[in-house]
Amino acid sequence: MSLSDYVDALAELIVRFGANVRPGQIVALSSEPGKEPLARAVAEAAYRAGAKFVDLRVFDLHLKRSRALFADPATLDFVPPWYGEVMLAYGVHRSAYVSLTGPVDPHIMDGVDPALLGRDMLPRIRESAQVVGERTTNWTVAPCPTTGWAELVHPELAPDAALERLWEEIAHVCRLDEADPVAAWEARLDRLTDVVGRLDALALDAVRFEGPGTNLVIGLLAGSRWLAARLETVDGTVHVPNIPTEEVFTTPDPERVNGTVTSTKPLLVSGALINGLRVRFEGGRAVEIDADEGAGALRELAARDPGAARLGEVALVDRESRIGELGVVFYDTLLDENAASHIALGEAFPFAVEGESDRARIYRSELHIDFMIGSDEVSVTGVRTDGSDVPLLRGGSWQI
């Protein structure tokens, strides 16, 4: 396939399968300068699917850098209120939402104090978590290869060759190389849904991760329910929030997380690169956050609100993941989190919890930051209410 063929095929998958755009819908499209070819292809595919209007919103990280360097630090947490009003309006109007990920200029924040970057949440908006939790939009997030991103992932190649290689890898992990990508995804999601049923049947009290630098126990609520990334809006529109997706996930007990964990992949958050992340939890809170590089950004973010230092998600990923099979570090959370089991600080998913009493116990936050903690060397064990163990993942393979 040529690059233009890849662009068109990915746009169709995003619109028809990921967001599942319905005739007459408004489609919100979040992008950056440098992602114009895919953004335009998504808009075209959305209008062909019957969209009433495609609302393009572009965020330029160059302006975020300027703000971090030259604005009064006391103003860095300011977000124009109309940003949130627009996000809430997408929910009111039952819009579809598409976000394109992947760094355009991965080194743009080099030399900027990570702590300053951690004070500016944009382009993330607090109200987006509310809209997701209320299930009023059919949304999806998908990768958009760019030359700058390709050079980060494949520094050994010339720019054009690196971009071609990255597109080939994105096409593979998004199953665009299948005769029928949608059918291939439906089969994979059926498999993950079967795993969800097996996990729920175990009625686990906790999940334990053990491996190099990791000994972490994550308690679950009685109402915690495992999900695959095949979600449904309040109006019954089925959508796939991540393309690609390889995880099963749930909302844990925010008060029962204890131990230490070491990230198994780098993390790019708020423009800051975090390497060698290590976090210690006590009573559900992240009480120590250290890293070989970039820890200041995450420390700042974790202090933003009461829920930011607690876990809002635990997700399990097996070695059947096409992303994990490649062995490539993409420096993009959407992709890297689907290569390995992960956890997330911040916003919890209320739709992954049954029962009003348990749902009332979860913490809300304006952030949701995934970081990867799984590998073939990390064992994942379920703990029943009677204290007995159930092997879940060994060597990256399901044991249930």
N, C-alpha and C positions, 0 to 999 in steps of 0.2 A: 504494500500500500504506500502511496505517496503521503507527504505530510498533510496535504489538503484532504486526502481521503480519511486520514486519521481524525482530523479536526471535525469533518462532517459526521463520521461514525460516532465519535464521542458525544457530539452535540445531540444527536438523535437519542442516544442511550440516556443522557442526562434528562432530556425533556420527556421522552416517552416512558421511560422506566424508572429513573431516579425520582424526579419530582412528580412524574405522572400528571403533567399539566392537563387540565380539563378545559373544554371549550367555554369561552366567556370569562376565564380567569385573568386577573392581573398577575403578572410574573415579575417579581423583584429579582434583579440580577446584580450580584455584588462582584466587583472585579477590581483590577488595578491597571495602570498604564503598562503596556507591554503584553497584555493578554487579549488584545483586540480581535485577533482572528477567531479564537474560540468564543469570545463573548458575542461577536456578531453572528457566528454560526448558531449559537444557542438561541439568540433572539429570532433568527430566521426559522429554526425548528419550532420554537414556541408559537410563532404566528401561524405556521402550517398546522400546528395542533389545535388552533382555534383560540389562542390567547387574545384577550381584548386589548391589552397594553403591556409592553415590556418596559419596566422602570429600571433603568441602568443607574447604579450608584457606584462611583469610582473613588477609591481611597488611594492617595499617593503617599507612600512611605517617606519620600523626600521631605514632605511637609512635617511628618512626625519627627524626623531627624532634626529639622530646623527648630521645631518646638522644644525638643529635649535640650538642644544646645543653647538656645537663646531666650526662651520664655522664662518668666519668673517661676521657679520650681513650685511655688505654692499654688500655681494655677494649673498644674499638669493633670490634675484629676477632673478638671472641668470638661463636661460634655454638653454641647448645646442641647437644650431640652427638646427642640423639635426633632432631633435625631430619634429619640425614644418615642415621640408622638407618631412619627412615620412608621416605626417598627410595629407599634400597637395597631396602627391603622391597617397594616397588612393582615393582621389577625382578624380584625373586625370585618374586613372585606373578603376573608377566606381566600387570600392570595396564595399562589405558589411562590417558593423562594429557592433560588439557585445561587450558590456561592462557589467561586473558583479559587482554589488554593494553589500553593507552590510559590516559592520566592522568586521575584523578578530580579532583584539585586540582593543576593544573600549577604553581601558585605557592607550594605549601606549603613549599618549601625556600628561598624568597627570604630573604636575610639570613643564611643558614647558610654557614659556611666550606666551600667545595667540597672542600678537602683532608680535612676531617672526614668528609664524605659518602663520599669515596673509600675510607675505612678500614672502612666498614660495608657489606659485600656484600649483606646481606639485602635483598630476599627471595631472591636467588640463593643456592643451596647448592652447595658443592663437589661433592657426590656426584651431582648431576644430570648433570654432564658424563660421569661414569663410566657411568651408566645409559644415556645417549644413545649413547655409544661402544660399549657392549655390545649395543645394539639389543634390549633385553629388554622395552621398552614401545612400544606404538603410541600416538604422541603428536601433538598439534597445538597451535598457538598461533593465537589469533584475536582481532580487535579488538572492544572493547565500547564503543560511544559513550556518553558521559556529558555532562551539561550543562557541567561545567567544561572538559572537553576541547573541546567544541564552541565555547565562547567563546574559547578560545585560537586555534583554527583560523579562526574567523569572527568576529573582534571587532567587525566592522561591523554585525552583526545582533543583534537582541534574543535573549535566551537561548532561548526556545522555538523561534524561527525558526532559530537557529544549530544547535540539536539536530536539528531536522528536516532541515536541509541536510546535516549530517554523516551522518545515517542514510542519506540518499539517496546520498551519495558512497560510503559503506561498502557499501551494497547493490550499487552499480555495480561497484566494484572486486572484490567477492566474487562477481560474476555472478549475484546473486539476481534481477536484472531479466531474466534469460533464461528462456525457457519451461521448460527443463530445465537448472538450474545445474550438476548433476553432469556431464551430457553436455558442457556447454560447457567445464568444467574438464578433462575427459578429453581433449578436442580440443586445448586449450592445452598440456597436459602432453605430449601426443603430439608437438606441434611442438617443445617444448623438448627432449624426448628425442631427436628427430632432430638438433637442434643439438649435443647431447652426443656423438652418434656422429660427427659431422663434426669436432668438436674433438679427440676421442680419436684419430681417424684421422690428424690432423696431427702427432701425437707431438711436441708443442712442448716446448722446453727452458725457455722463459720467456715472460712476458707483460709488455708495456711500455705504460704509461699516459702520455700527453702532452697537456697542456692548460694553461690559466691556473693558474700556481702549482704545477703538477704535472709532474714528470719522474721516474717511478718504474719500476724494473725488478724484477719478481717472478719469481724462479727457480722452476721446477717440479721435482719428483722424477721419476725415471724411472717410478715406480709411481703417480704422480698420475693419478687418473681423474676425469673430469668427471661430474657428476650433476645431474639435475633433482630437484625436491623431491617425488619419488614414491619413497618408501623402503619397505623390507620388514624386519620383525623377524626374529629368529633362528627364530621359529616360523612364518614365512611370511605374516604379516598385513601387507598393503599399507596404508600410511597416508600422509597428506600433512602434513608437519610445520608448514607455514605456510599459513594462509588469510588473505589471498590470497598466491600465490607467482608470481613472474615470472622467477626467476633460474636460471642454471646455475652450478655452483660446484665447486671442488676444494680440496684441501689442498696448499699450496705447500711448497717447500723452505724450512725455517725459517732456514737459514744464508745464503740468497742473496736478500736483499731490500735494494736500495740505491736511494737517491735521496730526493726530497722529494715530498710529496703534500699537497694542500689539500682539505679536505672541502667538498663542494658543497651540503650541507644541514646545518641545525642538528642537534645530538645531545642527547637527554635521557638521562642515564645516572646511576644511583644517586641520582636526585632532582635532580641538577645539570644546568642547561642549558649546553651548550657551543656557542658560536658562533665561526665563523671558525677552525676547527681546522686546524693545520699540524703535520705530523710529518715528521721526517727520520730515515731508516733508514741504518744502516751494518752490513754483515755480518749482516743479518737482524734486528738489534735496533733498536727505536725509541730513538734516542739524544737526540732533542730533541722535546719536545711543547709547543707554544705554541697560544694561541687568543686571540681578542678577548675572550672571556668564558668562565670556568669551567674553564680548563686544569688547575687544581690537582687537581680530582677525578680526571681521567684520569691525571695524573702519579702520583698516589697508587696508583691501581688498577694501573698498569703496573709498579709496583715490588713487587707482592705476592708474586710467585714467578718462577722463571727463565723460565717460558713466557709470562708476562703481557705482556712487551714485544716478543714475536715474533708473526708473522702465523700464524694458524691457518686462515685461509680467504681465498680470492679468488673473487669472484662477478661474473658478467657479466649485465647486464640490457639488453635492447634497447628501442627506442621503442614496440614494440607493447604494452608494459605499460600496462594501463588506469590504473594509479596515475600513471605518468609523463605520460600524456595529459592528466590533469586539471590538472597544474601546481600542485597544492596541496601545501603543506608541512604534514604531519600531526603533526610533533613526536612521532612514535612509530616506533621503529626497525623494527618489523614491516612497517609500510606504507612508510616512506621508503626502506628498503633495497631494496624491490621496485619503486622508481621509478627507480633508478640503480645502476650497477655499484658494488660496495663491497668492502671488505676488513674483516677482523676481527682484533683483537689477542686473543691468548690461546689457549684450547683449540682443538686441531686435531681433525679428524674422521678417526679411523683407518679407517673404512669407505670413505673416499675415496682410500685408498692401497692398492695391490696390492704384495705381496712383504714378507716379514718384515723384511728388511734396511732397506728404505725406511720401513716402518711404525715401526721402532725409532728412526728419526731424528727423528720428529716430537716436538714439545714438548706436554706436558699442562699444564693450568692450571685454576685454580678460576674463571676468568672467560672470557667470550667476548663481546667488545664490537665490534659492527659499526659502521662509519661509512662514509658515502656519498662516493664520489670520482668518480663518473661524471656526464656530462651530454652534450648534443649537441656541446659544444665540446671534449670530451675524446676523443681517438682511442685506440683499443685495438689493439695490434699483437701478433701472435704471433711468437716468435723460434724458429726451428728449431735443431737441434743444430749445423748447419753455419753458423749465423750469419745465414741469410737470413730476410727478413721476410715475414709473411703478414698482410694487413689483416684484422682481426676485426670491429671496430665503427667505423663512420664516420658522424658525424651521428646516432648512436644506432641505425643500421641494420646488420644482419648483412651481412658481405661474403663469407661462406663458404656 
